[in-house]
Amino acid sequence: MSRRFALASALVLLCAQGLSAAGASAAGLTVYCPMSDADCDSVLKAFKTDTGIEAQFVRIGAGEILARIRAEKNNPQAGLWLAGAADNFIQAADEGLLASHKAAGIEKVDQRYTDKDGRWTPISLSPIVFAYSQQVLDELNAKPPTSWSSFADPVFKDSVALAHPASSGTAYVALASVVQLDGEDKAFDLMKKIDENVVQYTRSGVAPSRMVANNEIALAMAYTQDIEAALEQGYPVGYSFPEEGTGFEVNAAAAIANAPEDQAKSADKFLDWVLTEKGQAAIGATFRGPIIPGYKNPKARIDLSKVKMIDYNFAWAGENRARLLQRYETEVRQKSDAK
């Protein structure tokens, strides 16, 4: 159940990332995408079907995308950043890494979820959910998680996997949610306790829920679409939501600043398309909640309308991202590694 299997899962994930990256150089539009390979592929295929524009993707975590775009600032290698929490995009926009484009249809979106300068475009909403393996819980004689603090219960020693918030939008939204719920100092005290139970930190937000699906660990945090995908594939993943309420991702997309002209034009066309009925249906088919109400995936098992969500301030999360990540690295990860 432990580290051997966890490392195997990580290796499989890295191989999948490498395959996606290898195919990206041949594309007319290169897209950086942190969603699963299947989700990146399905959305871009729908885009091609509707517009005729060919695109291929490089699949890496949202935090890694930000780092890559920053490193490629003077010579961009991609035209579009597709998906990831808005806080990542806010930070990128503040650094001048994104090109402004006010997407057609943006007026239909709740203005709380938009950027007034059009530097990024909201495309969906995704709540954080707890994933658990009932098989492992039974082995531990433990109950499903009902609170953020459940992850700190000593019964889950070496039975929790989390993504690292510096590389994963999922993990950062979870961190920012706890900070907004409990206050910063109390939240970091909890994160230190949770760290004592973590058997592995992954780069990708979806990797921990895959480990739950394979009964390698007891608990993980994920977006609802990751659990929906696992359930659709037949995995017996249990899920629950924190009684305090959960944070959520305003999922976004953006054109990358200074991209080659042909890529820049294609990226703008994608941003216009993604807010159309067909674009929202393509996003909704990945089990993400549409940013423009209307589409509902008939295969969805989780009723997002019944999920208790906090008044998550994603703008604050974006503005404070660098500071919170530095504190997390200093107070949680470095101290953990020093033990």
N, C-alpha and C positions, 0 to 999 in steps of 0.2 A: 504493500500500500504506500510505501514511503518514498524516500528520495530517489531511489533507482527508477521507479516508474515516472516520477515527476520530471526527471531529467530526460527521459525518453520522450515525453510529451513535448518538452521544449525543443528537442532536436527535430522532431517531426514538423513543428511550427516553423523553425528556421529554414528547413528544406523547402517548405511551401512558399516562404517569402522569396527565397532565391529563385525559384521557378518563375514566379510572377515578375521579378525584376529582370530576368533574362529576356523575357518577351517584350519588355516595354520599349526598348530602343527602336523597334521596327514600326512603332505606331506613328500616325499623323499627329495625334494628340496624346501626350504622355500625362498620366494622371497619378498623383500620389494618393493612396487610399488606405485607411486603417480598418475598413470593414473586412469581413471574411472574404476569401477568394471568391466564393460563390456569389456573395452579395455585390462585390465590386463588379464582377463579370456580368451579372444579370442586369444591373442598372445601366451599365455602359452599352450592353447589347440592345436594351430598350431604346436608349438614346440614338444608337445607330439606325435602328429600325424606323424610328420616327423622323430622323433628320438626315440620314445618310452619312453622318460624320463618324469616321473610324477612330477608335481610341483604345489604348491598352494601358494597363496600370502596373505600378510598383506598389506592392502591399507591405507597409511598415506601420508601426504604431504612431498614434497622433503626435506624441511628444517627439518622436524621432523625425517625423515629417517636418516639424518646426525647426529642428536642428539642421536638417538637410537643406531646407529652403534658405535658412540663414547662411549656411556655408556656401551655397550656390548663388548668393545674392548678385554677384557681378556677372554670372554666367548661368542663368536658370536652365535647368535640364528638363523641366516639366511646365505645363501651362495651367494645370488645374489641380487644386487640392480638394478632393471629394470626401467629405465626412470627417467628423471629429467634433468634440465639444467646442462650443463657441468661445470659451475662455482661452483656448489655444489660438483661435483666430484673432481675438482681441489683442493678445500679446503680439502676434505677428503683424497685425495692422499698426500697432503702436511703434513697431520697429521699421515700418515702411516696406514690408515684404509683400504686401498684397495690393493688387490693382483695383481701383474703384469701378464698380459697375452696378447701377441700380436696375435690378432684374425686373423684367416685365412681370406683372402680377404681384409685386411686393406689397402693394396696397391692400391685398387680401389677408396679409399676415398681421397678427396682433403686434402692434408697434413696440411692445415691450421686448419682443424677440428679434428686433432688427437693428441694424447699424445705420445711423442717420446718414453716414457718408457712403454707404453702399460698398464698403470694403470687403464685406462678406455677406453671404446670403443664407438665411435659415432654411433648412430643408425638412426637418422632422423633430419630434420630441421623443426622448427615451428615458424612462425612470430607471433608477438603480434598484435591483432586486437581489435578495439573498438566495444562493443556490446551495443545496445540500444533498448528500448521498444518504438515503435512508439505510442502506446496507452498512455504511461505516458508522452512522449514528447508533445503530443497533449493536455493533461491535463495541462501541464506547459506552453504551448504556446512557446515551445523551438524547436530548430533545431538540427539535428544529429551532433555529434562531428566531427570536421575536423582537430583538433590539440590537442596536449597534454594539452595545456592550456584550452581547452574547459571544462575539468573536474573541473576547478576552477571557472567557471561562476556561480555567485550567484543564477542564476535561478535554479540550480540543488541542492540547499540546502536540505540536508537530502534525496537526491534521487540518491546517488552514493554508491555502495558497492565495496570494494576492499579486496583482500586477504592481509594478513600481509606478508611482504617480508622475515621475518625471518622463516616463516613456509611454504611459497609457492614459488616455482621456477618461476611461472608466474609473481608474484608481484615483485620479485627481478630483473628479466630481464627487466621489465618495469621501475623500479627505475634506474637500471644501464644504460638503454637506454637514459633516460632523462639526466642523468649526462653526458654521452658521447656526447650528442647533445648540451647541453647548458652550460656545465661547472658545477662544483659541487655546488658552492654557489647559483647560479641562479636556479639550479634544486631543491635544498632544499627549496628555497623560494617558488617555485611553489608547492612542495609537502605540505607545510604548508597551502597554500591556498586551495588545493584540500581537505586536511583533514577537513576543515570547512564544506565541503559538504557531508562527509562520514557518513552514518547512521550506518554502521556496517563493522568491519574488520573480515574476515573469516580466518580459518586456511587453507582451501583448495582453490587452484586457480580456480577450476571449479565452486565453489559455487556461486560467484557473477553472472556469466552468467546464471546460473539456475534461480536466482532471477529475472534477466531481462526477461528470457523466460516466467516466471510466472507473468509478469507485476507488480512486487513488487517494483521495482526501475527503474530509467531512464537509468543509465549508469553503465558499468563495463568494465574491461579490461580482455582479455582472449587470449588463443592461438586459432589459426584458427580451429584446430581440434575440439575444444569445441563447436564452433559455427556451424560447419558442422554437428556435432552430434545432436545438438538441431534442426537444420533445417530438418534433416532426420527424426526426431521424430515428425515433424509437427508443431513445435513452430514457431511463426511469429517473429523471432529475426532479428532485423536490424543490419547491420554491416558496418563499415567504417574504413579507415586507416588514420593515421595522415599525413597531407600534408608534414611535415618535413621529413618523413620517419619513419619506425618502426624498432625496434630491433627484434631479433629472438633468439630462443633457439636452440643450438646444443644439441639435446637430446642424452643422453648417457646411458650406462649400465656398470656394473663392478662386478667383483668377490670380495667378502668381505675377507679381510685379516684374516688369522688364523681360517677360517671356518673348520668344520669337513671335513675329507678327502673326503667322498662320496659327500658331498655338493659342495666342491671345484671343483671336477672333473665335476660334472653336470653343474656348473656355467661356467666353461671354454668351455664346449660343447655348451652351449647357446650362448656365445659370438662368437664362430665360426659360429654357425647356423644363427645368426641374420643378418649377412652380405651376406648370400647366397640369391639366387633369391627368394626362398620360404620364407626366413626370412624377406626380404625387402617387399615382398608382404603382409606378416602378419602385419608388421608395417604400411605399406601404407593403409591397410584396415581400420585402425583407423583414417584415414584422416591426418596423419602426412606426411610431405614431405620426401621422401626417401633420405638417405644420399648417396646412389649410384644411380645416375640418371637411370631411366628406367621404374619404376612402377608409374602409375597414377591411382588413384581410379576413376573409371568411374562415381561414384555417386557424386563426389566432385562438389560443386557449386562455390568455390573460386579458381580462377586460380592463383596459387602461382607465376607463372612466370611473372605476371603483378604487383605484390606487390612491392612498393618502399621500399627497405630495406637499412638501414644505414650500414656503415662499422663497424658493432658491434664487439667490441674486447672482446670476451668472456673470454680470458685468463686474461686480466686485471680485468674483472668483478669478476673472481674467486679469484684472488690474493688480491683484495680489498674488498671482500665480508664482512668479519668480521668488518672491519672499517666502511664501509658504513652502515651496519645494526646498529652498535652502535650509529652512528650519527643520523640515522633515529629514533631510539628509544628515544634518548635524546632530539632531537630538534622538532620532530613531534608528536610522540605518548605520551610521558610523559607530554609535555606542553598541549596537547589536553586534556588529562585526568585530568589535574590540573584545567581546567576551571570551 
